[in-house]
C-alpha cells in the first residue's frame, strides 16, 4: 500500500479488522468473553466506525465497507487496496457471516462502483442524521 506513513493509522485499524476473521466466536450471548459473538461484533463495529472516520480524514475509500444483500442480511466486505481503476475487497466474518458468491473471500470491484457505493452510504447517513436532528 502506497503512502504507508500517511495512512499508517488507517492501515493498522484495517489490519486489525481483517484479523478478526480468524477468531472463531464463542456463542455465549451476554458473556464477558472477548471471543463471544456479540463482543466480536462490537469490536468490528467500533473498528468500522473508526475506519470510516480515518478514511474521510485521508480522503480515501480505503478501509470503507461495502455490503451485498444476502438472504435476510448481507455479506460485508472492506476495501483493502485502492488502485486507479479497481479496488480489492476482503470479506468480513460479520454477524451471520454471509459470503457473496461472486466475490468469495476476496475480490475486485471497479473503483467507480466502490466509490459510488461509499458516496451513497455517506449520503444516506447524512440524510438520516439531519432527519433525527429535526425531530
The first five atom37 places (N, CA, C, CB, O) and aatype in JSON, in Angstrom:
{
  "aatype": [20, 20, 20, 20, 20, 20, 20, 20, 20, 20, 20, 20, 20, 20, 20, 20, 20, 20, 20, 20, 20, 20, 20, 20, 20, 20, 20, 20, 20, 20, 20, 20, 20, 20, 20, 20, 20, 20, 20, 20, 20, 20, 20, 20, 20, 20, 20, 20, 20, 20, 20, 20, 20, 20, 20, 20, 20, 20, 20, 20, 20, 20, 20, 20, 20, 20, 20, 20, 20, 20, 20, 20, 20, 20, 20, 20, 20, 20, 20, 20, 20, 20, 20, 20, 20, 20, 20, 20, 20, 20, 20, 20, 20, 20, 20, 20, 20, 20, 20, 20, 20, 20, 20, 20, 20, 20, 20, 20, 20, 20, 20, 20, 20, 20, 20, 20, 20, 20, 20, 20, 20, 20, 20, 20, 20, 20, 20, 20, 20, 20, 20, 20, 20, 20, 20],
  "atom_mask": [
    [1, 1, 1, 1, 1],
    [1, 1, 1, 1, 1],
    [1, 1, 1, 1, 1],
    [1, 1, 1, 1, 1],
    [1, 1, 1, 1, 1],
    [1, 1, 1, 1, 1],
    [1, 1, 1, 1, 1],
    [1, 1, 1, 1, 1],
    [1, 1, 1, 1, 1],
    [1, 1, 1, 1, 1],
    [1, 1, 1, 1, 1],
    [1, 1, 1, 1, 1],
    [1, 1, 1, 1, 1],
    [1, 1, 1, 1, 1],
    [1, 1, 1, 1, 1],
    [1, 1, 1, 1, 1],
    [1, 1, 1, 1, 1],
    [1, 1, 1, 1, 1],
    [1, 1, 1, 1, 1],
    [1, 1, 1, 1, 1],
    [1, 1, 1, 1, 1],
    [1, 1, 1, 1, 1],
    [1, 1, 1, 1, 1],
    [1, 1, 1, 1, 1],
    [1, 1, 1, 1, 1],
    [1, 1, 1, 1, 1],
    [1, 1, 1, 1, 1],
    [1, 1, 1, 1, 1],
    [1, 1, 1, 1, 1],
    [1, 1, 1, 1, 1],
    [1, 1, 1, 1, 1],
    [1, 1, 1, 1, 1],
    [1, 1, 1, 1, 1],
    [1, 1, 1, 1, 1],
    [1, 1, 1, 1, 1],
    [1, 1, 1, 1, 1],
    [1, 1, 1, 1, 1],
    [1, 1, 1, 1, 1],
    [1, 1, 1, 1, 1],
    [1, 1, 1, 1, 1],
    [1, 1, 1, 1, 1],
    [1, 1, 1, 1, 1],
    [1, 1, 1, 1, 1],
    [1, 1, 1, 1, 1],
    [1, 1, 1, 1, 1],
    [1, 1, 1, 1, 1],
    [1, 1, 1, 1, 1],
    [1, 1, 1, 1, 1],
    [1, 1, 1, 1, 1],
    [1, 1, 1, 1, 1],
    [1, 1, 1, 1, 1],
    [1, 1, 1, 1, 1],
    [1, 1, 1, 1, 1],
    [1, 1, 1, 1, 1],
    [1, 1, 1, 1, 1],
    [1, 1, 1, 1, 1],
    [1, 1, 1, 1, 1],
    [1, 1, 1, 1, 1],
    [1, 1, 1, 1, 1],
    [1, 1, 1, 1, 1],
    [1, 1, 1, 1, 1],
    [1, 1, 1, 1, 1],
    [1, 1, 1, 1, 1],
    [1, 1, 1, 1, 1],
    [1, 1, 1, 1, 1],
    [1, 1, 1, 1, 1],
    [1, 1, 1, 1, 1],
    [1, 1, 1, 1, 1],
    [1, 1, 1, 1, 1],
    [1, 1, 1, 1, 1],
    [1, 1, 1, 1, 1],
    [1, 1, 1, 1, 1],
    [1, 1, 1, 1, 1],
    [1, 1, 1, 1, 1],
    [1, 1, 1, 1, 1],
    [1, 1, 1, 1, 1],
    [1, 1, 1, 1, 1],
    [1, 1, 1, 1, 1],
    [1, 1, 1, 1, 1],
    [1, 1, 1, 1, 1],
    [1, 1, 1, 1, 1],
    [1, 1, 1, 1, 1],
    [1, 1, 1, 1, 1],
    [1, 1, 1, 1, 1],
    [1, 1, 1, 1, 1],
    [1, 1, 1, 1, 1],
    [1, 1, 1, 1, 1],
    [1, 1, 1, 1, 1],
    [1, 1, 1, 1, 1],
    [1, 1, 1, 1, 1],
    [1, 1, 1, 1, 1],
    [1, 1, 1, 1, 1],
    [1, 1, 1, 1, 1],
    [1, 1, 1, 1, 1],
    [1, 1, 1, 1, 1],
    [1, 1, 1, 1, 1],
    [1, 1, 1, 1, 1],
    [1, 1, 1, 1, 1],
    [1, 1, 1, 1, 1],
    [1, 1, 1, 1, 1],
    [1, 1, 1, 1, 1],
    [1, 1, 1, 1, 1],
    [1, 1, 1, 1, 1],
    [1, 1, 1, 1, 1],
    [1, 1, 1, 1, 1],
    [1, 1, 1, 1, 1],
    [1, 1, 1, 1, 1],
    [1, 1, 1, 1, 1],
    [1, 1, 1, 1, 1],
    [1, 1, 1, 1, 1],
    [1, 1, 1, 1, 1],
    [1, 1, 1, 1, 1],
    [1, 1, 1, 1, 1],
    [1, 1, 1, 1, 1],
    [1, 1, 1, 1, 1],
    [1, 1, 1, 1, 1],
    [1, 1, 1, 1, 1],
    [1, 1, 1, 1, 1],
    [1, 1, 1, 1, 1],
    [1, 1, 1, 1, 1],
    [1, 1, 1, 1, 1],
    [1, 1, 1, 1, 1],
    [1, 1, 1, 1, 1],
    [1, 1, 1, 1, 1],
    [1, 1, 1, 1, 1],
    [1, 1, 1, 1, 1],
    [1, 1, 1, 1, 1],
    [1, 1, 1, 1, 1],
    [1, 1, 1, 1, 1],
    [1, 1, 1, 1, 1],
    [1, 1, 1, 1, 1],
    [1, 1, 1, 1, 1],
    [1, 1, 1, 1, 1],
    [1, 1, 1, 1, 1],
    [1, 1, 1, 1, 1]
  ],
  "atom_positions": [
    [[0.84, -1.18, 0.0], [0.0, 0.0, 0.0], [0.89, 1.24, 0.0], [-0.96, 0.0, 1.21], [1.79, 1.37, 0.82]],
    [[0.61, 2.13, -0.93], [1.43, 3.33, -1.03], [1.12, 4.3, 0.11], [1.21, 4.0, -2.37], [0.12, 4.16, 0.81]],
    [[2.01, 5.29, 0.28], [1.85, 6.31, 1.31], [1.66, 5.69, 2.7], [0.66, 7.21, 0.97], [0.8, 6.11, 3.47]],
    [[2.48, 4.69, 2.99], [2.32, 3.96, 4.25], [2.39, 4.89, 5.45], [3.39, 2.88, 4.36], [1.62, 4.72, 6.4]],
    [[3.3, 5.88, 5.43], [3.4, 6.8, 6.55], [2.14, 7.62, 6.72], [4.58, 7.72, 6.37], [1.67, 7.83, 7.84]],
    [[1.59, 8.09, 5.61], [0.4, 8.93, 5.64], [-0.81, 8.16, 6.16], [0.1, 9.47, 4.25], [-1.61, 8.7, 6.91]],
    [[-0.93, 6.92, 5.76], [-2.09, 6.12, 6.11], [-1.83, 5.12, 7.23], [-2.56, 5.38, 4.91], [-2.66, 4.24, 7.46]],
    [[-0.72, 5.24, 7.95], [-0.37, 4.19, 8.9], [-1.45, 3.94, 9.94], [0.92, 4.54, 9.6], [-1.7, 2.79, 10.3]],
    [[-2.1, 4.99, 10.43], [-3.16, 4.79, 11.41], [-4.32, 4.01, 10.81], [-3.65, 6.13, 11.95], [-4.9, 3.14, 11.46]],
    [[-4.66, 4.32, 9.58], [-5.74, 3.64, 8.88], [-5.37, 2.18, 8.62], [-6.06, 4.35, 7.56], [-6.2, 1.28, 8.8]],
    [[-4.15, 1.94, 8.2], [-3.71, 0.58, 7.87], [-3.68, -0.31, 9.12], [-2.32, 0.61, 7.22], [-4.05, -1.48, 9.05]],
    [[-3.26, 0.24, 10.25], [-3.24, -0.54, 11.5], [-4.66, -0.99, 11.83], [-2.65, 0.3, 12.67], [-4.87, -2.16, 12.15]],
    [[-5.62, -0.09, 11.77], [-7.02, -0.43, 12.07], [-7.58, -1.41, 11.05], [-7.89, 0.84, 12.11], [-8.32, -2.33, 11.41]],
    [[-7.24, -1.23, 9.78], [-7.7, -2.12, 8.72], [-7.18, -3.54, 8.95], [-7.23, -1.6, 7.35], [-7.94, -4.5, 8.84]],
    [[-5.91, -3.67, 9.27], [-5.33, -4.99, 9.54], [-5.97, -5.63, 10.77], [-3.82, -4.88, 9.74], [-6.19, -6.84, 10.8]],
    [[-6.27, -4.82, 11.78], [-6.93, -5.33, 12.98], [-8.33, -5.86, 12.65], [-7.01, -4.23, 14.06], [-8.73, -6.91, 13.15]],
    [[-9.06, -5.13, 11.82], [-10.4, -5.56, 11.44], [-10.36, -6.88, 10.67], [-11.09, -4.48, 10.59], [-11.14, -7.79, 10.95]],
    [[-9.47, -6.98, 9.7], [-9.38, -8.21, 8.89], [-8.91, -9.39, 9.74], [-8.41, -8.0, 7.7], [-9.34, -10.52, 9.52]],
    [[-8.05, -9.14, 10.71], [-7.54, -10.21, 11.58], [-8.64, -10.85, 12.42], [-6.44, -9.67, 12.49], [-8.52, -12.0, 12.83]],
    [[-9.7, -10.11, 12.69], [-10.8, -10.66, 13.48], [-11.45, -11.85, 12.77], [-11.86, -9.57, 13.76], [-12.06, -12.7, 13.42]],
    [[-11.32, -11.92, 11.43], [-11.86, -13.05, 10.68], [-11.33, -14.39, 11.17], [-11.55, -12.89, 9.21], [-12.0, -15.41, 11.03]],
    [[-10.14, -14.4, 11.76], [-9.51, -15.65, 12.19], [-10.04, -16.15, 13.53], [-8.01, -15.46, 12.28], [-9.79, -17.29, 13.92]],
    [[-10.77, -15.29, 14.24], [-11.29, -15.68, 15.55], [-12.55, -16.52, 15.36], [-11.59, -14.43, 16.44], [-13.47, -16.12, 14.65]],
    [[-12.58, -17.66, 16.01], [-13.78, -18.5, 15.99], [-14.64, -18.07, 17.17], [-13.43, -20.04, 16.05], [-14.25, -18.27, 18.32]],
    [[-15.8, -17.48, 16.9], [-16.6, -16.94, 18.01], [-17.18, -18.02, 18.92], [-17.72, -16.1, 17.46], [-17.51, -19.13, 18.49]],
    [[-17.29, -17.66, 20.18], [-17.99, -18.47, 21.16], [-19.43, -17.99, 21.17], [-17.32, -18.37, 22.61], [-19.68, -16.78, 21.23]],
    [[-20.36, -18.89, 21.12], [-21.76, -18.5, 21.08], [-22.34, -18.45, 22.49], [-22.57, -19.47, 20.2], [-23.19, -19.25, 22.88]],
    [[-21.84, -17.47, 23.25], [-22.28, -17.24, 24.63], [-22.78, -15.8, 24.69], [-21.11, -17.49, 25.68], [-22.0, -14.89, 24.99]],
    [[-24.02, -15.58, 24.41], [-24.56, -14.23, 24.38], [-24.61, -13.63, 25.78], [-25.95, -14.23, 23.76], [-24.96, -14.3, 26.75]],
    [[-24.24, -12.36, 25.84], [-24.22, -11.67, 27.12], [-23.0, -12.0, 27.96], [-25.46, -11.99, 27.9], [-22.92, -11.6, 29.12]],
    [[-22.06, -12.73, 27.4], [-20.87, -13.15, 28.12], [-19.82, -12.04, 28.12], [-20.29, -14.43, 27.51], [-19.81, -11.19, 27.22]],
    [[-18.95, -12.05, 29.11], [-17.82, -11.12, 29.15], [-16.65, -11.65, 28.33], [-17.38, -10.86, 30.59], [-15.63, -10.97, 28.2]],
    [[-16.78, -12.85, 27.8], [-15.72, -13.47, 27.0], [-15.45, -12.6, 25.77], [-16.11, -14.92, 26.58], [-16.38, -12.34, 24.99]],
    [[-14.23, -12.14, 25.57], [-13.94, -11.28, 24.41], [-14.18, -11.99, 23.08], [-12.5, -10.8, 24.47], [-14.32, -11.33, 22.04]],
    [[-14.23, -13.32, 23.09], [-14.48, -14.07, 21.86], [-15.93, -14.48, 21.7], [-13.6, -15.29, 21.82], [-16.25, -15.29, 20.83]],
    [[-16.81, -13.93, 22.52], [-18.23, -14.19, 22.3], [-18.65, -13.44, 21.04], [-19.1, -13.76, 23.54], [-18.08, -12.4, 20.72]],
    [[-19.63, -13.96, 20.35], [-20.05, -13.36, 19.08], [-20.43, -11.9, 19.26], [-21.23, -14.14, 18.5], [-20.04, -11.06, 18.44]],
    [[-21.18, -11.57, 20.3], [-21.6, -10.17, 20.45], [-20.42, -9.25, 20.76], [-22.64, -10.05, 21.54], [-20.43, -8.1, 20.33]],
    [[-19.42, -9.71, 21.5], [-18.23, -8.88, 21.76], [-17.36, -8.73, 20.52], [-17.41, -9.48, 22.89], [-16.79, -7.66, 20.29]],
    [[-17.25, -9.78, 19.72], [-16.51, -9.68, 18.46], [-17.2, -8.67, 17.54], [-16.41, -11.07, 17.77], [-16.54, -7.83, 16.93]],
    [[-18.54, -8.77, 17.45], [-19.27, -7.84, 16.59], [-19.13, -6.39, 17.07], [-20.75, -8.22, 16.54], [-19.04, -5.48, 16.25]],
    [[-19.11, -6.17, 18.37], [-18.91, -4.82, 18.9], [-17.54, -4.29, 18.5], [-19.06, -4.8, 20.44], [-17.41, -3.13, 18.11]],
    [[-16.51, -5.14, 18.59], [-15.16, -4.72, 18.17], [-15.16, -4.38, 16.69], [-14.12, -5.81, 18.46], [-14.58, -3.37, 16.29]],
    [[-15.8, -5.24, 15.87], [-15.86, -4.97, 14.43], [-16.58, -3.65, 14.16], [-16.57, -6.13, 13.7], [-16.1, -2.84, 13.36]],
    [[-17.7, -3.42, 14.8], [-18.47, -2.19, 14.58], [-17.66, -0.96, 14.97], [-19.78, -2.23, 15.36], [-17.69, 0.05, 14.27]],
    [[-16.93, -1.04, 16.09], [-16.09, 0.08, 16.51], [-14.99, 0.35, 15.48], [-15.47, -0.21, 17.88], [-14.73, 1.5, 15.13]],
    [[-14.34, -0.72, 15.01], [-13.27, -0.56, 14.02], [-13.82, -0.01, 12.71], [-12.57, -1.9, 13.77], [-13.18, 0.84, 12.08]],
    [[-14.99, -0.47, 12.29], [-15.61, 0.02, 11.05], [-15.88, 1.52, 11.18], [-16.92, -0.75, 10.74], [-15.64, 2.28, 10.25]],
    [[-16.39, 1.94, 12.33], [-16.65, 3.38, 12.56], [-15.35, 4.18, 12.56], [-17.38, 3.58, 13.89], [-15.28, 5.25, 11.97]],
    [[-14.31, 3.65, 13.22], [-13.02, 4.34, 13.25], [-12.43, 4.43, 11.85], [-12.04, 3.61, 14.2], [-11.88, 5.47, 11.46]],
    [[-12.53, 3.34, 11.08], [-12.01, 3.35, 9.71], [-12.75, 4.35, 8.84], [-12.1, 1.95, 9.1], [-12.14, 5.03, 8.01]],
    [[-14.06, 4.46, 9.01], [-14.84, 5.42, 8.23], [-14.33, 6.84, 8.51], [-16.35, 5.3, 8.56], [-14.14, 7.63, 7.58]],
    [[-14.12, 7.15, 9.78], [-13.63, 8.48, 10.17], [-12.24, 8.74, 9.58], [-13.59, 8.61, 11.69], [-11.99, 9.8, 9.02]],
    [[-11.34, 7.75, 9.72], [-9.98, 7.91, 9.2], [-9.97, 8.04, 7.68], [-9.11, 6.73, 9.63], [-9.24, 8.86, 7.12]],
    [[-10.79, 7.24, 7.0], [-10.85, 7.3, 5.54], [-11.33, 8.67, 5.08], [-11.77, 6.19, 4.99], [-10.8, 9.23, 4.11]],
    [[-12.32, 9.21, 5.76], [-12.8, 10.56, 5.41], [-11.71, 11.6, 5.64], [-14.06, 10.91, 6.24], [-11.54, 12.51, 4.83]],
    [[-10.97, 11.46, 6.75], [-9.88, 12.4, 7.04], [-8.79, 12.35, 5.97], [-9.27, 12.1, 8.42], [-8.21, 13.38, 5.61]],
    [[-8.53, 11.15, 5.45], [-7.48, 10.96, 4.44], [-8.02, 11.07, 3.01], [-6.8, 9.6, 4.63], [-7.27, 10.92, 2.04]],
    [[-9.33, 11.34, 2.89], [-9.97, 11.48, 1.58], [-9.71, 10.25, 0.7], [-9.46, 12.74, 0.87], [-9.25, 10.36, -0.44]],
    [[-10.03, 9.08, 1.26], [-9.84, 7.82, 0.55], [-11.03, 6.9, 0.82], [-8.5, 7.13, 0.96], [-11.78, 7.12, 1.78]],
    [[-11.19, 5.89, -0.01], [-12.2, 4.87, 0.28], [-11.56, 3.62, 0.89], [-12.97, 4.5, -1.0], [-12.25, 2.66, 1.21]],
    [[-10.24, 3.63, 1.03], [-9.54, 2.54, 1.7], [-10.09, 2.39, 3.11], [-7.99, 2.78, 1.73], [-10.18, 3.37, 3.85]],
    [[-10.46, 1.16, 3.49], [-10.98, 0.92, 4.82], [-12.48, 1.06, 4.95], [-10.34, 1.85, 5.77], [-13.04, 0.78, 6.01]],
    [[-13.15, 1.49, 3.88], [-14.61, 1.61, 3.92], [-15.24, 0.26, 3.6], [-15.1, 2.7, 2.92], [-14.6, -0.59, 2.98]],
    [[-16.47, 0.07, 4.01], [-17.14, -1.21, 3.81], [-18.15, -1.13, 2.68], [-17.83, -1.65, 5.08], [-18.67, -0.06, 2.35]],
    [[-18.41, -2.29, 2.09], [-19.42, -2.44, 1.04], [-20.25, -3.66, 1.41], [-18.76, -2.59, -0.39], [-19.72, -4.71, 1.79]],
    [[-21.57, -3.51, 1.29], [-22.48, -4.6, 1.63], [-23.15, -5.14, 0.38], [-23.55, -4.12, 2.64], [-23.49, -4.38, -0.54]],
    [[-23.34, -6.46, 0.34], [-24.09, -7.11, -0.72], [-25.25, -7.86, -0.09], [-23.18, -8.06, -1.57], [-25.02, -8.76, 0.72]],
    [[-26.49, -7.51, -0.45], [-27.65, -8.18, 0.15], [-27.55, -9.7, -0.03], [-28.95, -7.65, -0.46], [-27.17, -10.2, -1.09]],
    [[-27.93, -10.4, 1.04], [-27.85, -11.85, 1.02], [-28.92, -12.37, 1.98], [-26.42, -12.37, 1.42], [-28.86, -12.12, 3.18]],
    [[-29.89, -13.09, 1.44], [-30.99, -13.65, 2.25], [-31.61, -12.54, 3.11], [-30.48, -14.82, 3.16], [-32.06, -11.52, 2.58]],
    [[-31.62, -12.72, 4.41], [-32.22, -11.72, 5.3], [-31.19, -10.77, 5.89], [-32.98, -12.42, 6.42], [-31.47, -10.07, 6.86]],
    [[-29.99, -10.74, 5.31], [-28.91, -9.93, 5.86], [-28.05, -9.41, 4.7], [-28.06, -10.75, 6.87], [-28.57, -8.96, 3.69]],
    [[-26.75, -9.47, 4.87], [-25.83, -9.04, 3.82], [-24.45, -9.64, 4.04], [-25.75, -7.5, 3.77], [-24.08, -10.03, 5.14]],
    [[-23.71, -9.7, 2.94], [-22.29, -10.06, 3.0], [-21.53, -8.75, 3.13], [-21.83, -10.9, 1.72], [-21.81, -7.79, 2.4]],
    [[-20.59, -8.69, 4.04], [-19.87, -7.45, 4.33], [-18.41, -7.58, 3.9], [-19.96, -7.11, 5.82], [-17.74, -8.56, 4.22]],
    [[-17.94, -6.58, 3.17], [-16.56, -6.54, 2.68], [-15.93, -5.2, 3.05], [-16.51, -6.76, 1.13], [-16.63, -4.2, 3.18]],
    [[-14.62, -5.21, 3.22], [-13.89, -3.98, 3.48], [-12.91, -3.77, 2.32], [-13.14, -4.03, 4.86], [-12.32, -4.72, 1.81]],
    [[-12.76, -2.52, 1.91], [-11.83, -2.18, 0.83], [-10.42, -2.19, 1.39], [-12.18, -0.78, 0.18], [-10.09, -1.4, 2.28]],
    [[-9.59, -3.1, 0.87], [-8.24, -3.28, 1.41], [-7.14, -2.75, 0.5], [-8.0, -4.73, 1.67], [-5.98, -2.64, 0.91]],
    [[-7.48, -2.42, -0.73], [-6.49, -1.85, -1.65], [-7.22, -1.02, -2.68], [-5.63, -2.97, -2.34], [-8.27, -1.42, -3.19]],
    [[-6.66, 0.14, -2.99], [-7.27, 1.04, -3.96], [-6.27, 1.29, -5.08], [-7.72, 2.37, -3.29], [-5.15, 1.76, -4.84]],
    [[-6.68, 0.98, -6.29], [-5.9, 1.29, -7.49], [-6.64, 2.34, -8.3], [-5.64, 0.0, -8.33], [-7.71, 2.79, -7.9]],
    [[-6.08, 2.72, -9.42], [-6.7, 3.75, -10.25], [-8.08, 3.32, -10.75], [-5.79, 4.09, -11.43], [-9.02, 4.11, -10.72]],
    [[-8.21, 2.09, -11.22], [-9.46, 1.62, -11.82], [-10.2, 0.55, -11.02], [-9.19, 1.1, -13.17], [-11.36, 0.27, -11.3]],
    [[-9.53, -0.03, -10.04], [-10.16, -1.12, -9.27], [-9.86, -0.96, -7.79], [-9.68, -2.49, -9.77], [-8.96, -0.23, -7.38]],
    [[-10.65, -1.67, -7.0], [-10.36, -1.8, -5.56], [-10.39, -3.29, -5.24], [-11.4, -0.99, -4.67], [-11.11, -4.06, -5.88]],
    [[-9.62, -3.67, -4.26], [-9.69, -5.05, -3.77], [-10.46, -5.03, -2.46], [-8.27, -5.67, -3.58], [-10.27, -4.16, -1.62]],
    [[-11.32, -6.02, -2.31], [-12.12, -6.13, -1.09], [-11.85, -7.47, -0.42], [-13.63, -5.97, -1.4], [-11.54, -8.46, -1.08]],
    [[-11.98, -7.46, 0.89], [-11.8, -8.67, 1.7], [-13.07, -8.87, 2.52], [-10.53, -8.57, 2.61], [-13.58, -7.93, 3.14]],
    [[-13.54, -10.09, 2.52], [-14.75, -10.46, 3.26], [-14.51, -10.31, 4.75], [-15.17, -11.9, 2.93], [-13.43, -10.59, 5.26]],
    [[-15.55, -9.87, 5.45], [-15.52, -9.79, 6.9], [-16.5, -10.81, 7.48], [-15.86, -8.36, 7.4], [-17.67, -10.84, 7.1]],
    [[-16.02, -11.62, 8.38], [-16.87, -12.61, 9.04], [-17.68, -11.87, 10.1], [-16.03, -13.79, 9.68], [-17.35, -11.86, 11.28]],
    [[-18.76, -11.23, 9.63], [-19.57, -10.37, 10.49], [-20.96, -10.96, 10.65], [-19.66, -8.94, 9.9], [-21.54, -11.46, 9.69]],
    [[-21.48, -10.91, 11.84], [-22.84, -11.34, 12.16], [-23.06, -12.79, 11.72], [-23.87, -10.41, 11.49], [-22.46, -13.71, 12.29]],
    [[-23.93, -13.01, 10.71], [-24.19, -14.39, 10.3], [-23.25, -14.86, 9.18], [-25.63, -14.51, 9.84], [-23.44, -15.93, 8.62]],
    [[-22.25, -14.05, 8.87], [-21.11, -14.44, 8.02], [-21.46, -14.86, 6.6], [-20.38, -15.55, 8.68], [-20.88, -15.81, 6.07]],
    [[-22.41, -14.17, 5.98], [-22.71, -14.46, 4.58], [-21.51, -14.12, 3.71], [-23.96, -13.68, 4.12], [-20.78, -13.17, 4.0]],
    [[-21.31, -14.88, 2.66], [-20.26, -14.64, 1.67], [-20.96, -14.46, 0.32], [-19.2, -15.81, 1.62], [-21.81, -15.26, -0.04]],
    [[-20.59, -13.42, -0.41], [-21.16, -13.2, -1.73], [-20.56, -14.21, -2.71], [-20.9, -11.74, -2.22], [-19.34, -14.37, -2.78]],
    [[-21.42, -14.91, -3.46], [-20.96, -15.94, -4.4], [-20.05, -15.38, -5.49], [-22.15, -16.63, -5.04], [-19.16, -16.08, -5.97]],
    [[-20.27, -14.14, -5.88], [-19.47, -13.55, -6.96], [-18.07, -13.19, -6.51], [-20.16, -12.31, -7.51], [-17.12, -13.31, -7.28]],
    [[-17.92, -12.75, -5.27], [-16.63, -12.28, -4.77], [-15.87, -13.33, -3.97], [-16.82, -11.07, -3.93], [-14.64, -13.31, -3.95]],
    [[-16.58, -14.22, -3.31], [-15.9, -15.15, -2.42], [-15.32, -14.41, -1.23], [-14.79, -15.91, -3.16], [-15.94, -13.5, -0.7]],
    [[-14.12, -14.81, -0.81], [-13.5, -14.2, 0.36], [-12.66, -12.97, 0.01], [-12.63, -15.21, 1.07], [-12.38, -12.14, 0.88]],
    [[-12.28, -12.86, -1.24], [-11.54, -11.68, -1.73], [-11.95, -11.47, -3.18], [-9.98, -11.87, -1.6], [-12.27, -12.41, -3.9]],
    [[-11.93, -10.23, -3.58], [-12.29, -9.96, -4.96], [-11.96, -8.53, -5.35], [-13.76, -10.23, -5.17], [-11.47, -7.74, -4.55]],
    [[-12.23, -8.24, -6.6], [-12.0, -6.89, -7.14], [-13.31, -6.31, -7.62], [-10.97, -6.92, -8.28], [-14.18, -7.02, -8.14]],
    [[-13.43, -5.03, -7.45], [-14.56, -4.26, -7.95], [-14.02, -3.05, -8.68], [-15.54, -3.84, -6.8], [-12.88, -2.64, -8.45]],
    [[-14.82, -2.48, -9.56], [-14.36, -1.26, -10.22], [-14.3, -0.14, -9.18], [-15.29, -0.87, -11.41], [-15.11, -0.1, -8.25]],
    [[-13.35, 0.74, -9.36], [-13.21, 1.88, -8.46], [-14.48, 2.73, -8.49], [-11.98, 2.74, -8.84], [-14.94, 3.22, -7.46]],
    [[-15.05, 2.89, -9.7], [-16.27, 3.7, -9.83], [-17.41, 3.11, -9.02], [-16.68, 3.81, -11.3], [-18.12, 3.83, -8.32]],
    [[-17.61, 1.79, -9.11], [-18.67, 1.13, -8.35], [-18.47, 1.35, -6.86], [-18.72, -0.38, -8.68], [-19.4, 1.74, -6.15]],
    [[-17.26, 1.08, -6.37], [-16.98, 1.19, -4.94], [-17.14, 2.62, -4.45], [-15.56, 0.69, -4.65], [-17.73, 2.84, -3.39]],
    [[-16.63, 3.58, -5.19], [-16.74, 4.97, -4.72], [-18.18, 5.45, -4.76], [-15.86, 5.88, -5.58], [-18.59, 6.23, -3.89]],
    [[-18.96, 5.0, -5.74], [-20.39, 5.35, -5.78], [-21.12, 4.76, -4.58], [-21.03, 4.84, -7.09], [-21.95, 5.42, -3.97]],
    [[-20.8, 3.51, -4.25], [-21.42, 2.86, -3.1], [-21.1, 3.61, -1.81], [-20.96, 1.39, -3.01], [-21.99, 3.85, -0.99]],
    [[-19.85, 3.98, -1.62], [-19.43, 4.7, -0.42], [-20.11, 6.08, -0.37], [-17.89, 4.85, -0.39], [-20.58, 6.49, 0.69]],
    [[-20.15, 6.78, -1.48], [-20.83, 8.08, -1.5], [-22.31, 7.93, -1.16], [-20.69, 8.75, -2.89], [-22.88, 8.76, -0.45]],
    [[-22.94, 6.86, -1.65], [-24.34, 6.59, -1.34], [-24.55, 6.33, 0.14], [-24.83, 5.4, -2.14], [-25.51, 6.82, 0.73]],
    [[-23.65, 5.55, 0.74], [-23.73, 5.3, 2.19], [-23.64, 6.61, 2.96], [-22.62, 4.33, 2.64], [-24.41, 6.85, 3.9]],
    [[-22.68, 7.45, 2.57], [-22.49, 8.73, 3.26], [-23.7, 9.65, 3.1], [-21.23, 9.43, 2.73], [-24.1, 10.33, 4.04]],
    [[-24.28, 9.65, 1.9], [-25.46, 10.49, 1.66], [-26.64, 10.03, 2.51], [-25.84, 10.47, 0.17], [-27.35, 10.86, 3.09]],
    [[-26.87, 8.72, 2.59], [-27.95, 8.2, 3.43], [-27.73, 8.53, 4.9], [-28.08, 6.68, 3.24], [-28.65, 8.94, 5.61]],
    [[-26.5, 8.34, 5.35], [-26.17, 8.63, 6.74], [-26.42, 10.12, 7.06], [-24.7, 8.26, 7.04], [-26.98, 10.45, 8.1]],
    [[-26.02, 10.99, 6.15], [-26.23, 12.42, 6.35], [-27.72, 12.76, 6.35], [-25.51, 13.22, 5.26], [-28.18, 13.55, 7.18]],
    [[-28.46, 12.16, 5.43], [-29.9, 12.43, 5.35], [-30.59, 12.0, 6.64], [-30.52, 11.71, 4.14], [-31.4, 12.75, 7.19]],
    [[-30.29, 10.82, 7.14], [-30.93, 10.33, 8.36], [-30.48, 11.11, 9.59], [-30.63, 8.85, 8.54], [-31.27, 11.3, 10.52]],
    [[-29.23, 11.55, 9.61], [-28.79, 12.33, 10.78], [-29.49, 13.7, 10.79], [-27.23, 12.52, 10.76], [-29.82, 14.2, 11.87]],
    [[-29.73, 14.29, 9.63], [-30.48, 15.56, 9.58], [-31.92, 15.34, 10.02], [-30.44, 16.15, 8.14], [-32.5, 16.17, 10.72]],
    [[-32.5, 14.21, 9.61], [-33.88, 13.91, 9.97], [-34.0, 13.76, 11.5], [-34.36, 12.62, 9.25], [-34.96, 14.25, 12.09]],
    [[-33.02, 13.08, 12.13], [-33.03, 12.91, 13.58], [-32.89, 14.25, 14.29], [-31.91, 11.96, 14.01], [-33.51, 14.46, 15.34]],
    [[-32.09, 15.15, 13.74], [-31.9, 16.46, 14.35], [-33.18, 17.3, 14.29], [-30.75, 17.2, 13.66], [-33.41, 18.14, 15.16]],
    [[-33.99, 17.08, 13.26], [-35.22, 17.84, 13.11], [-36.37, 17.3, 13.95], [-35.62, 17.86, 11.67], [-37.4, 17.96, 14.08]],
    [[-36.19, 16.13, 14.52], [-37.27, 15.52, 15.32], [-37.32, 16.14, 16.69], [-37.07, 14.01, 15.44], [-38.16, 15.75, 17.51]]
  ]
}
